Amino acid sequence: MDPIIQQLVDREAIRNCVARLARGEDRRSADLIRSCWWPDATFDYGVHNGDFDAYLAWVVPGADAIKDTQHVIGQTHIEFDGDTARAETHVISYHRVDMGPGANGGDRDTCIGGRYLDTFVKKDGDWRIADRIMLYDWEQDWGAAADWSKGVMGYPFTAGHFPGRAKGDFSEQWFAGAGK
């Protein structure tokens, strides 16, 4: 394959891996997550680090207090060195956290902005993460979580699947062809 075309294909494979991983994390899907990391991979999120098994155990099933997440992936800057690549991806991650009972308890919404520094390795044509470091640029506590039973902006929902993962994940049914 022409080297320029190959690099375009490789860039897209890396971007797809990053997006697939975010989807896997938000759904706490071990299979999707496994498809993005090499088994001997390592990670360091500053608050937790280790090998891939430690990462997977941390994310799936996830902390009971973290009820919901959404990772929004931004641009990915990629630099190649043969079958290795370094990629910096901007991420904004939302978390609904159960703060427990009490005056400051209940569900709260928080958001973190940062960057993933990933080392990718290509084996048998497959790009996966060999190492990840998370950098944090900002964090914001948005306060008490929205009450989805009331709909959005004063408008009630017309069906139970609209509040996203708060009531299951309609997208799984939709991709399977069972949704509208």
C-alpha positions in Angstrom: 0.0 0.0 0.0 1.2 3.5 -0.7 2.9 4.8 2.5 0.6 7.9 2.7 -2.5 5.8 2.3 -1.2 3.4 4.9 -0.6 6.2 7.4 -4.1 7.5 6.8 -5.5 4.0 7.5 -3.3 3.7 10.6 -4.4 7.1 11.9 -8.1 6.1 11.5 -7.5 2.8 13.3 -5.9 4.6 16.2 -8.8 7.2 16.4 -11.3 4.3 16.2 -9.6 2.5 19.0 -9.7 5.6 21.3 -13.5 6.1 20.5 -14.2 2.4 21.0 -12.5 2.5 24.4 -14.5 5.5 25.5 -17.7 3.7 24.4 -16.6 0.6 26.3 -15.8 2.6 29.5 -19.2 4.4 29.4 -21.0 1.0 29.1 -18.5 -0.8 31.4 -18.1 -3.4 28.6 -15.1 -5.6 29.3 -15.1 -6.9 25.7 -15.0 -3.5 24.1 -12.3 -2.4 26.5 -10.2 -5.5 25.9 -10.3 -4.9 22.2 -8.4 -1.6 22.7 -5.5 -2.6 25.0 -2.7 -5.2 24.7 -2.8 -7.7 27.6 0.6 -6.5 28.9 -0.4 -2.8 28.8 0.1 -0.4 31.7 -1.7 2.7 32.8 -1.3 5.7 35.2 -4.3 7.9 35.9 -2.6 9.6 38.8 -5.3 8.3 41.2 -4.8 4.7 40.1 -2.2 2.9 38.1 -1.0 -0.6 37.2 -1.3 -3.3 34.6 -4.2 -4.0 32.2 -5.9 -6.4 34.7 -5.9 -3.7 37.4 -7.3 -1.2 34.9 -10.1 -3.6 33.8 -11.0 -4.4 37.4 -11.1 -0.7 38.1 -13.4 0.2 35.2 -15.6 -2.9 35.1 -18.0 -3.0 36.9 -16.8 0.5 38.1 -17.2 2.1 41.4 -20.7 1.7 42.8 -20.7 5.5 43.6 -20.2 6.4 40.0 -23.6 5.8 38.5 -23.0 7.2 35.0 -20.2 8.4 32.8 -19.8 10.0 29.4 -16.4 10.5 27.7 -16.4 13.0 24.9 -13.3 12.6 22.8 -11.6 15.6 21.1 -8.8 15.8 18.7 -6.0 13.2 18.6 -2.5 14.3 17.7 -0.6 11.2 16.4 3.2 10.8 15.8 4.4 7.5 14.2 7.6 5.6 14.7 7.3 2.4 12.7 4.8 0.1 14.4 4.7 2.4 17.4 2.7 5.6 17.7 2.3 8.3 20.4 -1.1 9.9 20.6 -2.4 12.8 22.7 -6.2 12.9 22.8 -8.3 15.6 24.5 -11.2 14.3 26.6 -14.0 15.7 28.6 -15.5 13.2 31.0 -18.8 13.6 32.9 -19.5 11.6 36.0 -22.7 11.2 38.1 -21.5 10.4 41.6 -23.6 9.2 44.5 -22.2 11.2 47.5 -24.2 9.1 49.9 -26.7 10.2 52.5 -26.5 13.4 54.5 -26.7 17.1 54.0 -24.1 17.1 51.2 -25.2 13.7 49.9 -27.3 12.6 46.9 -26.2 12.5 43.3 -23.9 15.2 42.0 -22.6 15.8 38.5 -18.9 16.5 37.9 -16.8 17.0 34.8 -13.1 16.6 34.1 -11.1 18.0 31.2 -7.8 16.4 30.3 -5.7 14.5 27.9 -4.8 10.9 27.3 -1.1 10.2 26.4 -1.2 6.8 24.7 1.5 4.7 23.3 0.1 2.5 20.6 1.7 -0.6 19.2 0.7 -2.3 15.9 0.8 -6.1 15.9 -0.5 -8.2 13.1 -2.2 -5.1 11.6 -4.0 -4.2 14.9 -3.3 -1.0 16.7 -3.9 -1.1 20.5 -2.8 0.8 23.6 0.4 -0.4 25.3 0.6 2.4 27.8 -1.7 5.3 28.9 -1.1 8.3 31.1 -4.0 10.6 32.0 -3.3 14.4 32.4 -5.8 16.6 34.2 -6.4 20.1 32.9 -9.5 21.1 34.9 -12.3 19.7 37.0 -15.7 21.2 37.8 -18.4 20.1 40.3 -21.7 21.0 38.6 -23.7 20.4 41.8 -26.9 18.4 42.3 -27.7 16.0 39.5 -30.6 16.6 37.2 -33.8 14.8 38.0 -34.5 12.9 34.8 -38.1 12.0 35.9 -38.9 15.6 35.0 -37.6 15.5 31.4 -35.5 18.3 29.9 -36.0 22.0 30.2 -39.5 21.6 31.5 -40.5 19.2 28.7 -41.4 15.6 29.8 -39.9 12.7 28.0 -42.3 10.8 25.6 -40.6 7.4 26.2 -38.5 5.8 28.9 -35.3 5.4 26.8 -34.5 9.1 26.3 -32.6 9.7 29.6 -29.6 7.7 28.1 -27.9 5.3 30.4 -29.8 6.4 33.4 -32.4 3.8 32.5 -30.4 1.2 30.5 -28.7 2.0 27.2 -31.2 2.3 24.3 -28.2 2.6 21.9 -27.4 -1.1 22.3 -30.9 -2.0 21.1 -30.7 0.6 18.4 -27.5 -0.7 16.9 -28.9 -4.3 17.1 -31.9 -3.1 15.0 -34.4 -3.5 17.7 -34.9 0.3 18.3 -37.1 2.7 16.3 
